[in-house]
Amino acid sequence: MASCGTLPLPNVTEMSKSNAIKTKARKKRAAAVAVAVAGNVAIKIYDTSYTAANGKNYVQFSVPFSEGGKRRRVSSATLAGAKEKARRIAKRLNSGRREATRLTSADDESYTAARRELAPLGVPLLDAVRQYVAAAKALPAGASLLSAAKEYAQRHPDNAPEKTVAEVIAEFLEIKRQDKLSYRYLKTLTSTLAPNAEADGESSARKRKSFGDAFRCNVDGVTTADMDAWLRARNVEPRTRRNLVLILRTLFNFAKGQGYLAKGMPTEADTLTLPKKTDGNDIGIFTPQQMATLLNGTKEHPAADEYRLWIALGGFAGLRTAELLRLEWGKHVQIENGLIQVTTDIAKANGRRIVAMQPNLIDWLAPYAGRAGKVFEPRADERAHAYAKRMKIEWKPNALRHSFISYLVAKSNDLGAVSLEAGNSVAIINRHYRKLVTSSEGIKWFSISPSNPPNVVQMKGVA
């Protein structure tokens, strides 16, 4: 008897032409037109040609067989093709029977028990084994297939609605707009997450690779590894990467809250590595000379009221960008009382505070006494940045606020008082802002006033 690896080629025996004719004539008990034989296995081939509803005739040969307790069938448009398929099937089934003859009584009991366990699922034993092997190979060594299946079921409940990444982003951004978040924050979220709108004439090289562009799939199909690869491909500084990670965490927790991801479990974004905060070496400030130039302008680039107000309130009161954009005359900026109330409606979380106006700030704001309404129109920050660029003065991120804190710490040396006015903890002030400038530079900073144009302010020794 030949071994399993050297089985003889199955024989295919042609049926008589008369039988073939009878096959076409009879529909219920069609006769085989050929048979493939391997050992004790015989696979018959039937002519199942038919005429379609449109009157067109189609040639077809079918090969029915049983495997794994399930009836199966393959077809071919040619008799030669059907013969080849029948040969392979006969050889495979004969190999299986040879293996079956070697089963011990224990093997037979295991086989019967396995069939019984699978019966409620209606899955043939061979299919179940194949699926198990494929799943086991996909898992890390030693991992439990049952644990993986339970975790998958928990992450993909039957009643969870399927949502694409783009759909979740659209809902997320709409909710944030309804919450009336700052223009700047909404712009950052949109730029980071929203898919690109098709723009005529825009080259693909110029289009940003947003999160929505990178992941055109269901939100529950995005893994931590996928997101990490997207972040690293952007090749940004640790601080920017940190901000991006926080945005992704916010997005995925929104999806979880909406029921698009499994509740009670961390999202894939929650397990992203969060870069450590920088140690403060990236704190950028303006020099007193730069500040005076920005406030007074030049003949070529005069300082408009909007620019002057933005720079004075940011540099001499230390207000954040979002706070500046929400300011109102009288309600927040109280010139007659010499103070700025940073109330809960404009402050960062837990950042409510009162800022006592420095004498030079009162001088800069005096011409605007009695005004009402919003201090700034939307995107005032962008226009102020553009103004500084025209003056060839580099606009460093948060430089006005950083300058205010740094120079006030140097001037007063009172970290507690500075902490209350800036809305930062004493620890943060001490870690990031001490010793950046000297006491004399602090005095110079808060001496810049409308009555002291740039050429009068003593700037010697200041870079």
HELIX and SHEET records of a PDB file:
HELIX    1   1 CYS A    4  THR A    6  5                                   3    
HELIX    2   2 LYS A   17  ALA A   25  1                                   9    
HELIX    3   3 LEU A   79  ALA A  100  1                                  22    
HELIX    4   4 SER A  105  LEU A  118  1                                  14    
HELIX    5   5 ALA A  119  LEU A  121  5                                   3    
HELIX    6   6 LEU A  125  ALA A  138  1                                  14    
HELIX    7   7 LEU A  145  ARG A  155  1                                  11    
HELIX    8   8 VAL A  165  GLN A  178  1                                  14    
HELIX    9   9 TYR A  183  LEU A  193  1                                  11    
HELIX   10  10 PHE A  211  ALA A  214  1                                   4    
HELIX   11  11 VAL A  219  GLY A  221  5                                   3    
HELIX   12  12 THR A  224  ARG A  234  1                                  11    
HELIX   13  13 PRO A  238  GLY A  257  1                                  20    
HELIX   14  14 ALA A  269  THR A  271  5                                   3    
HELIX   15  15 PRO A  288  ASN A  296  1                                   9    
HELIX   16  16 ASP A  305  ALA A  317  1                                  13    
HELIX   17  17 THR A  321  ARG A  326  1                                   6    
HELIX   18  18 ILE A  335  ASN A  337  5                                   3    
HELIX   19  19 PRO A  359  LEU A  365  1                                   7    
HELIX   20  20 ALA A  366  TYR A  368  5                                   3    
HELIX   21  21 ALA A  380  ARG A  390  1                                  11    
HELIX   22  22 ALA A  399  SER A  412  1                                  14    
HELIX   23  23 LEU A  415  ALA A  422  1                                   8    
HELIX   24  24 VAL A  426  HIS A  432  1                                   7    
HELIX   25  25 SER A  439  TRP A  445  1                                   7    
SHEET    1   A 5 ASN A  11  GLU A  14  0                                        
SHEET    2   A 5 ALA A  32  ALA A  38 -1                                        
SHEET    3   A 5 VAL A  41  ASP A  47 -1                                        
SHEET    4   A 5 PHE A  61  GLU A  67 -1                                        
SHEET    5   A 5 LYS A  70  SER A  76 -1                                        
SHEET    1   B 2 TYR A  50  THR A  51  0                                        
SHEET    2   B 2 ASN A  57  TYR A  58 -1                                        
SHEET    1   C 2 GLU A 328  TRP A 329  0                                        
SHEET    2   C 2 GLY A 373  LYS A 374 -1                                        
SHEET    1   D 3 VAL A 333  GLN A 334  0                                        
SHEET    2   D 3 LEU A 339  VAL A 342 -1                                        
SHEET    3   D 3 ARG A 353  ALA A 356 -1                                        
END                                                                             
